[in-house]
Amino acid sequence: MSRRDDRWAGRVAQGRRRAPPLRGRPEAGP
């Protein structure tokens, strides 16, 4: 859970801070 949470939170934070997800699902993105 630690690794998944860290990676997911990092990607979501960057995507939300930089720009909204194109697909609408940050966790589904590459």
Secondary structure in CASP SS format (residue, H / E / C, confidence):
PFRMAT SS
TARGET T0000
AUTHOR 0000-0000-0000
METHOD secondary structure of the structure
MODEL  1
M C 1.00
S H 1.00
R H 1.00
R H 1.00
D H 1.00
D H 1.00
R H 1.00
W H 1.00
A H 1.00
G H 1.00
R H 1.00
V H 1.00
A H 1.00
Q H 1.00
G H 1.00
R H 1.00
R H 1.00
R H 1.00
A C 1.00
P C 1.00
P C 1.00
L C 1.00
R C 1.00
G C 1.00
R C 1.00
P C 1.00
E C 1.00
A C 1.00
G C 1.00
P C 1.00
END
